[in-house]
Amino acid sequence: MDIGINEQDRQHIADGLSRLLADSYTLYLKTHNFHWNVTGPMFNTLHLMFETQYTELSLAVDAIAERIRALGHYAPGSYADYARLTSIAEAAGTPPKADDMIRQLVEGHETICRTARSIFEVVERASDEPSADLLTQRLQVHEKTAWMLRSLLEK
C-alpha cells in the first residue's frame, strides 16, 4: 500500500481512530439507551434530542471505521474491542434520572473531543488531510452537542 503515508504512521493513526471509534460507539449505545429509558417532565424533548444524537453517532461510527479501512487496517467491531479501547463508562443497570443522563452525555461528548484531539499530532505529522478533516468534523459535532446538553442543566 502506497498512499503517501508510511506504515508506522498509518498504524498510529488507525490506533487513534480505533479509540475514537470505540468512544463513539459506546456513546452511541449510551445515548440510545437513554432515548429508550428517559422519564420525567422533559421526556419528549430529551427523547427526540437523544434520537437525533444517536442517529448522528451511528453515521459517524461508519465514517470512522471506513477511514481506518482506507488506511489499510481493520476496524474494531466487537463489544470486547470497544470495552478495551473506550474511555467512556457504560450506563449499566437502572437508568439514571434525566439530569444525570444529560451530565453523562456531556461527559461522553467531552471525552470524544479529547480523544479526537489526541490523534491530531500524528495525523498532522503524516500530512493525513482526510483524517484531519474527519477529526475536525467530529470535534465540531461533539463540542456543539456538549454545549447544547450543558445548556439544559442551567437553572
C-alpha positions as a printed NumPy array, in Angstrom:
array([[  0.   ,   0.   ,   0.   ],
       [  1.458,   3.362,  -1.031],
       [ -0.849,   6.311,  -0.311],
       [  1.938,   8.643,   0.771],
       [  1.74 ,   7.789,   4.474],
       [  4.254,   5.31 ,   5.841],
       [  3.088,   2.139,   7.576],
       [  4.12 ,   3.225,  11.061],
       [  2.125,   6.466,  10.815],
       [ -0.851,   4.66 ,   9.286],
       [ -0.752,   2.235,  12.229],
       [ -0.605,   5.056,  14.797],
       [ -3.452,   6.905,  13.096],
       [ -5.544,   3.721,  12.839],
       [ -4.897,   3.032,  16.544],
       [ -6.086,   6.523,  17.454],
       [ -9.101,   6.274,  15.183],
       [ -9.907,   2.891,  16.756],
       [-10.086,   4.603,  20.159],
       [-12.297,   7.297,  18.617],
       [-14.496,   4.59 ,  17.101],
       [-14.792,   2.804,  20.453],
       [-15.668,   6.049,  22.251],
       [-18.199,   6.951,  19.56 ],
       [-19.847,   3.528,  19.584],
       [-20.021,   3.479,  23.378],
       [-21.596,   6.95 ,  23.376],
       [-23.997,   5.825,  20.627],
       [-25.106,   2.886,  22.766],
       [-25.445,   5.047,  25.889],
       [-27.447,   7.691,  24.016],
       [-29.743,   5.064,  22.512],
       [-30.25 ,   3.522,  25.965],
       [-31.157,   6.938,  27.391],
       [-33.538,   7.587,  24.465],
       [-35.44 ,   4.421,  25.352],
       [-35.426,   4.954,  29.105],
       [-35.719,   8.68 ,  29.79 ],
       [-38.619,   9.741,  32.022],
       [-39.854,  12.917,  33.65 ],
       [-41.114,  16.339,  32.629],
       [-38.503,  16.696,  29.86 ],
       [-39.379,  13.304,  28.342],
       [-40.483,  14.448,  24.898],
       [-37.663,  16.968,  24.463],
       [-34.971,  14.535,  25.574],
       [-36.463,  11.528,  23.785],
       [-36.331,  13.409,  20.468],
       [-32.958,  15.033,  21.158],
       [-31.349,  11.721,  22.069],
       [-32.771,  10.144,  18.895],
       [-31.177,  12.87 ,  16.777],
       [-27.885,  12.379,  18.613],
       [-27.727,   8.58 ,  18.359],
       [-28.665,   8.755,  14.683],
       [-25.774,  11.149,  14.046],
       [-23.424,   8.891,  16.015],
       [-24.483,   5.831,  14.009],
       [-23.376,   7.592,  10.821],
       [-20.161,   8.758,  12.48 ],
       [-19.028,   5.291,  13.507],
       [-19.337,   4.178,   9.896],
       [-17.216,   7.091,   8.642],
       [-14.547,   6.465,  11.295],
       [-14.404,   2.727,  10.582],
       [-14.169,   3.35 ,   6.843],
       [-11.259,   5.758,   7.364],
       [ -9.436,   3.064,   9.355],
       [-10.01 ,   0.663,   6.449],
       [ -8.79 ,   3.25 ,   3.908],
       [ -5.554,   3.396,   5.912],
       [ -5.144,  -0.355,   5.379],
       [ -6.131,  -1.558,   8.834],
       [ -9.085,  -3.445,  10.243],
       [-11.636,  -1.531,  12.277],
       [-12.535,  -2.965,  15.689],
       [-16.107,  -4.186,  15.722],
       [-16.89 ,  -6.138,  18.871],
       [-18.143,  -5.133,  22.295],
       [-14.96 ,  -6.638,  23.755],
       [-12.816,  -4.445,  21.496],
       [-14.821,  -1.346,  22.355],
       [-14.71 ,  -2.088,  26.082],
       [-10.922,  -2.375,  25.865],
       [-10.451,   0.776,  23.762],
       [-13.04 ,   3.232,  25.083],
       [-12.588,   5.96 ,  27.681],
       [-16.346,   6.257,  28.245],
       [-18.066,   4.325,  31.029],
       [-21.083,   2.22 ,  30.14 ],
       [-24.501,   3.042,  31.553],
       [-25.251,  -0.339,  33.074],
       [-28.081,  -1.164,  35.416],
       [-31.067,   1.018,  36.227],
       [-31.116,   4.116,  34.022],
       [-30.272,   7.354,  35.824],
       [-32.605,  10.333,  36.184],
       [-32.86 ,  12.686,  33.211],
       [-30.407,  15.282,  34.591],
       [-27.824,  12.567,  35.227],
       [-28.355,  11.236,  31.7  ],
       [-27.605,  14.687,  30.361],
       [-24.474,  15.005,  32.535],
       [-23.204,  11.607,  31.407],
       [-23.752,  12.506,  27.764],
       [-21.934,  15.831,  28.215],
       [-19.008,  13.905,  29.726],
       [-19.11 ,  11.447,  26.817],
       [-19.013,  14.165,  24.176],
       [-16.186,  15.939,  26.   ],
       [-14.281,  12.651,  26.206],
       [-14.605,  12.176,  22.459],
       [-13.262,  15.713,  21.946],
       [-10.172,  14.846,  23.989],
       [ -9.708,  11.559,  22.122],
       [-10.001,  13.293,  18.741],
       [ -7.522,  15.993,  19.741],
       [ -5.015,  13.384,  20.92 ],
       [ -4.761,  11.988,  17.385],
       [ -4.022,  15.283,  15.615],
       [ -0.264,  15.265,  16.226],
       [  0.409,  12.085,  14.25 ],
       [ -2.236,  12.983,  11.642],
       [ -0.618,  16.365,  11.002],
       [  2.916,  14.949,  11.008],
       [  1.858,  12.396,   8.361],
       [  0.032,  15.037,   6.272],
       [ -3.103,  12.901,   6.525],
       [ -5.633,  15.527,   5.492],
       [ -8.614,  13.134,   5.201],
       [ -8.155,  12.018,   8.817],
       [ -7.629,  15.63 ,   9.922],
       [-10.859,  16.603,   8.159],
       [-12.732,  13.735,   9.817],
       [-11.388,  14.726,  13.247],
       [-12.302,  18.378,  12.685],
       [-15.846,  17.421,  11.691],
       [-16.21 ,  15.171,  14.723],
       [-14.926,  17.902,  17.042],
       [-17.449,  20.388,  15.675],
       [-20.333,  17.969,  16.285],
       [-19.231,  16.905,  19.767],
       [-18.39 ,  20.399,  21.022],
       [-21.752,  21.716,  19.809],
       [-23.677,  18.754,  21.24 ],
       [-21.938,  19.08 ,  24.618],
       [-22.801,  22.788,  24.684],
       [-26.467,  22.095,  23.883],
       [-26.694,  19.406,  26.549],
       [-24.932,  21.6  ,  29.15 ],
       [-27.482,  24.342,  28.4  ],
       [-30.271,  22.035,  29.561],
       [-28.66 ,  21.805,  33.002],
       [-28.611,  25.566,  33.633],
       [-31.138,  26.782,  36.174]])
